[in-house]
């Protein structure tokens, strides 16, 4: 299975169902009055974290998710059926970013708990039937509301694997072999660099009540933080880990081991300096080779806390895993950044805006104004009259006069054109 850890998708809620114009037609009930039902609510789009998924590969080809629209109202004041929410499963550990129109983005949620949900697109409410518009002066309203348009946006999903312990090191240091020995994971293993092309997870079970999740990060090289060898794609998966095991090739000369250690630590620092504040267990691999034993004795005075293992014979592996388990138990949980405050909420003073087009037309914009236009039935004089009355209450008419609007000037709102009077 291909590992996909970042995708961009588009989501949209379902439009609300239309309210209808209807009349009571009952025997022995003269002048029955309005009886048009309301439209049903459109469905929301909801992301849900599920442990059943381990990558974002399901989003590789399907990138648009739109909830069902609400049903229109019916006669006898019957409301239309509301639509079900569209629940989209994502892997546990998914960060959800909303992409703004200017290309910027902000964090909506960190779905790090199984079953955790977030609504990313709200469905529109159903339009009101003509039953709601009857008054003493207007006893037979011949208009109803259309359903409310739904929210929609683009999202960037980024997966950061949930692991307690990360194994880092240069290519061919033996990281995949260690994971295969320590857990039931079966990563691809070969005697050439860059065998592992994607992060691998494994559950390490030391006892019935003692276990932790380990991730093998594909070999990092110099410049990994800037993308060399796809390092920037891999480094993100150790940001949630509490403990790091830095595995070094014990068969290399001492000077090479020290240089390799400095390279990896520098890459971690350049990617996220906080990574070096976590417990890091330095380990020499390939202890089954005589030169590795010599290297261990040579470097032990120079590298504090240095351990040595042989994944082939198992020597030192269990002691290392218990040391990692103890370090995990005492290390604090790693918190990803808190979701940002949405920056797209209009203040009351910004409920609408009016600009002048080069052709002289006045263009009125604003979320509330545009939604009102989308829900208005302009085919009836009563619907148009209600629309104009609401605009006047909002202050749109007054603002147009202040900007110099004259009788006959063109006013545009959400694609509709009107003659100002």
C-alpha positions in Angstrom: 0.0 0.0 0.0 1.3 3.4 -1.0 1.9 5.8 1.9 0.2 9.2 1.4 0.6 11.7 4.2 -0.7 15.0 2.7 -3.6 15.9 0.5 -5.8 18.8 -0.5 -9.6 18.3 -0.7 -12.7 20.4 -1.3 -15.7 20.0 1.0 -19.2 21.5 0.7 -22.3 21.1 2.9 -25.7 20.4 1.5 -28.0 23.2 0.4 -31.2 23.6 2.5 -34.4 22.5 0.9 -36.8 25.1 -0.5 -39.9 26.2 1.4 -43.1 26.0 -0.8 -46.2 28.0 -1.4 -49.3 25.9 -0.6 -52.9 26.4 0.6 -55.2 24.5 2.8 -57.7 22.6 0.7 -60.0 21.0 3.3 -63.7 20.3 3.2 -65.7 22.7 5.3 -62.7 25.0 5.8 -63.4 28.1 3.7 -60.5 30.4 3.0 -58.1 27.9 4.4 -55.0 30.1 4.4 -51.3 29.4 3.7 -50.0 25.9 4.4 -46.6 25.7 2.7 -44.1 23.5 4.6 -40.4 24.4 5.3 -37.5 22.8 3.5 -35.2 20.3 5.3 -31.7 21.1 6.6 -28.8 20.3 4.3 -26.2 17.8 5.6 -22.9 18.9 7.2 -19.5 17.5 6.2 -17.8 16.0 9.2 -14.2 14.5 9.5 -13.8 11.6 11.9 -10.6 10.1 13.2 -10.5 6.4 12.9 -7.7 3.9 13.8 -8.7 1.7 10.8 -6.9 4.0 8.4 -3.1 4.5 8.5 -2.6 6.8 5.4 -4.5 9.4 3.4 -4.4 7.2 0.3 -8.2 7.1 0.0 -8.1 10.8 -0.9 -5.7 10.3 -3.7 -8.4 10.1 -6.4 -11.5 11.3 -4.6 -11.0 14.9 -3.6 -14.5 16.4 -3.5 -17.0 15.7 -0.7 -20.4 17.3 -0.8 -23.2 16.5 1.6 -26.8 15.8 0.5 -29.2 18.7 0.1 -32.4 18.9 2.2 -35.7 18.0 0.7 -38.3 20.7 -0.2 -41.3 21.3 2.0 -44.7 19.8 1.3 -48.3 20.8 1.6 -50.3 20.8 4.9 -47.4 22.5 6.6 -45.2 19.4 6.3 -41.5 20.1 6.5 -39.1 18.4 4.1 -36.7 15.7 5.3 -33.4 16.9 6.6 -30.3 15.4 5.0 -27.8 13.1 6.8 -24.4 14.4 7.6 -21.5 13.2 5.4 -19.0 11.6 7.7 -15.5 11.3 6.1 -13.1 9.0 7.9 -9.4 10.1 8.3 -6.5 8.5 10.1 -5.8 9.3 13.7 -3.1 11.9 13.8 -4.5 14.1 11.0 -4.1 17.8 11.1 -6.9 19.8 9.3 -6.0 23.1 7.8 -8.5 25.4 6.1 -7.2 27.2 3.0 -8.3 30.8 2.6 -9.0 32.6 -0.6 -5.7 34.5 -0.4 -3.8 31.2 -0.3 -3.1 31.4 3.5 -4.2 28.6 5.8 -4.9 28.1 9.5 -5.2 25.0 11.7 -8.8 23.9 12.3 -8.2 20.7 14.3 -5.7 18.1 15.4 -7.6 14.8 15.2 -5.4 12.8 17.5 -8.0 10.8 19.4 -10.0 7.9 17.9 -13.6 8.9 17.3 -12.8 12.7 17.5 -14.9 14.7 15.0 -14.9 18.2 13.5 -17.5 19.8 11.2 -15.7 21.3 8.3 -18.7 22.4 6.1 -22.1 23.4 7.5 -25.3 22.5 5.6 -27.8 25.3 4.8 -31.0 25.6 6.7 -34.3 24.9 5.0 -36.2 27.8 3.5 -39.4 28.8 5.2 -42.8 28.0 3.6 -45.4 30.7 3.1 -47.2 29.7 6.3 -44.5 31.8 8.2 -45.2 35.1 6.3 -48.9 35.5 7.0 -49.8 38.7 8.9 -53.0 40.6 9.6 -52.2 42.8 6.6 -50.9 40.0 4.4 -53.1 37.0 5.0 -52.3 35.2 1.8 -48.5 35.4 1.2 -47.7 34.1 -2.3 -44.0 33.6 -1.7 -41.6 31.3 0.3 -37.9 31.1 1.0 -35.5 29.1 -1.0 -33.1 26.9 0.9 -30.0 28.5 2.4 -26.7 27.9 0.4 -24.2 25.7 2.2 -20.7 26.4 3.4 -17.8 25.1 1.4 -14.0 25.4 1.5 -10.7 23.8 0.6 -8.8 21.8 3.2 -5.3 20.5 3.5 -5.0 17.3 5.4 -1.6 16.4 6.9 -0.9 13.1 8.7 1.6 13.0 11.5 1.8 9.4 12.8 1.0 8.7 16.4 4.0 6.9 17.8 5.6 6.9 21.2 9.1 6.3 20.0 10.9 7.2 16.8 14.0 5.5 15.4 16.2 7.9 13.4 19.5 7.5 11.7 21.3 7.5 8.4 20.3 5.1 5.6 21.3 1.4 6.2 21.9 1.9 10.0 19.6 -1.0 10.8 16.4 0.8 11.8 14.1 -1.4 9.8 15.8 -4.5 11.2 15.4 -3.3 14.7 11.6 -2.6 14.1 11.1 -6.1 12.7 12.8 -7.7 15.7 11.1 -5.5 18.3 7.5 -5.8 16.8 5.3 -7.7 14.4 5.9 -5.1 11.7 7.6 -6.5 8.6 9.3 -3.6 6.7 11.3 -4.3 3.6 14.9 -5.0 4.5 17.9 -5.1 2.2 21.7 -4.4 2.3 21.5 -1.2 0.3 20.7 2.4 1.4 17.1 3.8 1.1 15.5 0.4 1.3 12.7 1.9 3.4 10.7 4.4 1.4 8.0 5.2 3.8 7.5 5.4 7.6 6.7 2.1 9.3 4.8 1.6 12.5 5.1 -1.3 14.9 3.7 -2.2 18.3 6.4 -3.2 20.8 4.9 -5.5 23.5 7.2 -6.1 26.5 4.5 -7.6 28.7 0.6 -7.8 28.7 0.3 -4.3 30.2 3.6 -2.9 28.8 3.7 -1.8 25.2 4.4 1.2 23.0 4.3 2.2 19.3 7.5 2.6 17.5 8.0 4.3 14.1 10.9 3.7 11.8 11.7 6.9 9.9 13.3 6.3 6.5 17.0 7.2 6.4 17.7 10.8 6.8 20.6 12.5 5.1 22.2 15.9 5.2 19.7 18.5 4.0 16.7 16.4 5.0 15.0 19.3 6.7 15.0 21.1 3.3 13.6 18.1 1.4 16.8 16.2 0.4 15.9 12.5 0.1 12.3 13.4 1.0 13.5 14.1 4.5 10.9 16.9 5.1 8.2 14.3 4.3 9.6 11.9 7.0 10.6 14.3 9.8 7.1 15.4 10.5 6.3 11.8 11.7 8.6 12.1 14.7 7.1 15.4 15.9 4.6 13.5 18.1 7.1 11.0 19.5 8.1 11.3 23.2 11.4 9.5 22.8 13.9 9.1 20.0 16.3 6.2 19.4 19.3 7.4 17.4 20.7 4.3 15.6 24.2 4.5 14.3 26.2 2.1 12.1 28.6 0.3 14.5 30.7 -1.1 11.7 31.8 2.4 10.6 35.0 4.1 11.9 34.7 6.1 15.1 35.2 9.4 13.2 32.4 8.5 10.8 30.0 7.6 13.6 30.6 10.9 15.3 30.2 12.9 12.1 27.0 10.9 11.3 25.6 11.6 14.7 26.3 15.4 14.3 24.6 15.3 10.9 21.3 13.8 12.2 21.2 16.0 15.3 21.7 19.1 13.1 18.9 18.0 10.8 16.6 17.5 13.8 17.5 21.0 15.1 16.9 22.7 11.7 13.5 20.9 11.3 12.3 21.5 14.9 14.7 22.5 17.7 12.2 21.1 20.3 13.1 17.6 19.0 16.5 17.8 20.7 14.8 18.6 24.1 13.3 15.1 24.1 15.0 12.0 25.5 17.4 10.7 22.8 18.9 7.2 23.3 22.1 6.8 21.3 22.6 3.3 20.0 25.3 1.5 18.0 24.0 -1.3 15.7 25.5 -4.5 14.4 27.1 -5.6 17.7 27.5 -9.1 16.2 30.4 -7.8 14.2 33.9 -7.6 15.9 34.5 -4.1 14.7 31.2 -2.9 16.1 32.3 -4.2 19.6 35.6 -2.3 19.3 33.7 0.8 18.2 31.4 0.6 21.2 34.3 0.4 23.7 36.0 3.3 21.9 33.0 5.6 21.8 31.3 4.8 25.1 33.4 7.5 26.9 32.6 10.1 24.3 28.8 9.6 23.9 26.8 9.8 27.1 24.3 6.9 27.6 25.6 5.0 24.5 24.1 1.5 24.1 24.9 -1.2 21.6 22.6 -3.9 20.0 22.6 -6.7 17.5 19.3 -7.1 15.8 20.6 -10.3 14.3 21.4 -12.1 17.6 19.1 -10.0 19.8 21.9 -8.9 22.1 21.0 -5.7 23.9 17.6 -5.3 22.1 15.4 -6.1 25.1 17.3 -3.8 27.4 17.0 -1.0 24.9 13.3 -1.5 24.5 12.8 -1.4 28.3 14.9 1.8 28.5 12.7 3.3 25.8 9.6 2.3 27.6 10.8 3.9 30.9 11.7 7.1 29.1 8.3 7.2 27.4 6.5 6.7 30.7 8.3 9.7 32.3 8.3 12.0 29.2 5.4 14.5 28.9 2.9 14.1 26.1 3.8 16.1 23.0 1.2 18.7 22.1 0.7 19.9 18.5 -0.2 23.6 18.1 -3.7 24.7 19.3 -6.2 25.3 16.5 -6.1 28.9 15.3 -9.0 31.3 15.8 -11.0 31.6 12.6 -10.2 34.8 10.8 -13.2 34.9 8.5 -15.9 36.1 10.9 -17.5 39.4 9.9 -18.0 42.0 12.6 -21.4 43.8 12.7 -19.8 46.9 11.1 -18.7 44.7 8.2 -22.1 43.1 7.6 -22.0 44.4 4.0 -19.7 46.5 1.8 -20.5 48.5 -1.3 -18.1 49.3 -4.1 -18.5 51.1 -7.5 -17.8 49.2 -10.6 -16.1 50.9 -13.6 -19.4 50.8 -15.4 -21.0 52.8 -12.6 -22.9 50.0 -11.0 -23.0 49.7 -7.2 -21.9 46.2 -6.1 -23.2 45.1 -2.6 -21.3 42.2 -1.0 -21.4 40.5 2.4 -22.2 37.1 3.7 -25.6 38.0 5.1 -26.7 40.0 2.1 -25.6 37.3 -0.4 -27.3 34.6 1.5 -30.5 36.7 1.7 -30.4 37.1 -2.1 -29.8 33.3 -2.6 -32.9 32.5 -0.5 -35.2 35.1 -2.0 -37.8 34.2 -4.7 -37.5 37.1 -7.0 -40.2 35.8 -9.3 -42.9 37.2 -7.0 -43.4 40.9 -6.1 -44.0 40.0 -2.5 -40.7 38.1 -2.3 -38.9 41.1 -3.9 -40.6 43.5 -1.5 -39.5 41.5 1.6 -35.9 41.5 0.2 -35.9 45.3 -0.2 -37.4 45.8 3.3 -34.7 43.7 4.9 -31.9 45.5 3.1 -33.4 48.8 4.3 -33.3 47.6 7.9 -29.7 46.6 7.5 -28.8 50.1 6.3 -28.0 49.2 2.7 -30.4 51.7 1.2 -29.1 54.5 3.4 -25.5 53.7 2.5 -26.4 53.7 -1.2 -27.8 57.2 -0.9 -24.7 58.4 0.9 -22.6 57.1 -2.0 -24.7 59.1 -4.4 -27.0 56.5 -5.9 -29.7 58.0 -8.1 -33.0 56.6 -9.5 -32.2 54.2 -12.3 -28.7 53.4 -11.2 -27.8 49.7 -11.3 -27.3 47.8 -8.1 -25.7 44.3 -8.2 -26.1 41.7 -5.4 -25.0 38.1 -5.7 -25.4 38.1 -9.5 -28.8 39.8 -9.5 -29.2 43.3 -10.9 -31.7 45.9 -9.7 -32.7 49.4 -10.7 -32.2 51.7 -7.7 -35.3 53.8 -6.7 
